[in-house]
Structures are given as C-alpha cells and as structure tokens.
C-alpha cells in the first residue's frame, strides 16, 4: 500500500493506472476509521482493481462552532486499518495542499442540501461537495463509495455528480451498527457510558417507525410523533430533527412510499451530535 500526500503525485499515478486499463474506486473519509469505513473499503475492493482511500479532515465542512480542531485523528492506526481492509493507495493531503492560500472556488448544491442537516449546518454541504468534487478531479475514480448513514450527503453527492456530468458511479455501503444498534461513527468515541446508553434510542426510534410502516401506518406525522416521543424520554437527548423524506430529493413526504422514503434523525446527546436513518 502506498501513502501519498501530493496532488501531482497521485494524479500521475491514477493517470498511469487508467492508461493501463485499471479501474479505480475511491473511498473518501475524514479518518478515525472504524468498521463502517472498513466495510466501505472492502466493498470498494470488489468494485475496482485499485482502491484509493482519502483521509482528510475537511475544514470547509465544519461550521465556526463545530469540532474541526477536536475531530479525532489517528493516522498511524488508520493506515494499518486501510492496509488490512485492502486499500492500494491512501491519499493524505494537508489542508494547504487542498486549499492553497487564496483559494476561492466552491461547489454548492442548492436544493437537496437545504432541509434537515442543511438547516442546522448551513455551510456543511458546500464544504462536502467542494472537497468531494476536488477528490474526483484529483483521483478520477470510476466508482466512489459512501455510507448510507449519511443519507443526505449521499443524495447531495448523487445530485452533484448528475448536475455536473461527473463520470463516476456512486455506490452506497450499508450502515454498520454496534450490537445494540448504534450506528458506527467516529463521534461515538466522545460518548460516555451513560450517553451511549441514551444514544441507542436513535435506532430504537427508527425501528419503531419502520415497524409502524410494516403494520400499514404510512402517515409521516404519526411516525415522527412516535419517534419524537421515544427520543424525548431520554434526559441527555435534545432533538435537532426527525424527518420523513424522499431518499433522492430529501423533500419531506406526507405519506411514506415504501422503499423510496427514509426516516432520518439528528440529535444532541449532551454535546455530541449524532445522526442516523432507515429506509422505510
Ligand atoms: O463522510 C465524510 O466522512 C465526509 O463528509 C467526506 C465525504 C469524506 C467529505 O469530507
């Protein structure tokens, strides 16, 4: 496995691979890799000859009061995990490499990014689309793998790829969960034991909504009310949103369309922000 921190070097390498007919899968990450990321890397290895993992804590997707400087970083451990999971190349650029002094161009999706996460993190998706567009230009992947846990991120990136005619296939890896249902996230390491117990309510609330749909309840207001009720019972949880939305447009729906609608939740567990979702 090669580790590269220079855009010029990785562009030369991927150009050479493409000229030799090799296919490339890209797994963009911000590091602090857990089993969820590793499952995406393993999925990538089934989809292409070369697996490039990028590790870059992207400053432009954090708001001014968010946890950019505190975001967990563990490059040594991440490189070992990438190698075990089957990565061929790990791209670890510096902030100056990606955003050189005077940088002033951004990519912004203007519709899918607006509700849900967009309301409470207004500049977040502009940072995500900008850095992912850059990674696509730098690596030139045939396929890019993202996790279903960030359901709105996936929808925004699919829209960006379609709107900007970027020749890459977006593949979604399933959410990997702990034994108690908590979705794996780099931010879970911030949770104390008691916060963690409360955090499992997210998945229980999602499953309750899914069970209601299975029993014929399609009204999203009823699903949202029930999920909200479950979350409200936990002292440490403050709800940011519970939404039932179309999985592609993220527009809220009054009635669930099974297989097309998603229930998504964002909460604060004390000072830790968590999100999760299920397709209904
Ligand atoms: O999902 C993430 O970890 C980040 O948003 C991504 C896609 C790597 C962009 O920085």
Boltz pocket constraint, residues with backbone or C-beta under 6 A from the ligand:
constraints:
  - pocket:
      binder: B
      contacts: [[A, 28], [A, 29], [A, 30], [A, 54], [A, 56], [A, 58], [A, 61], [A, 127], [A, 128], [A, 131], [A, 132], [A, 150], [A, 153]]
      max_distance: 6.0
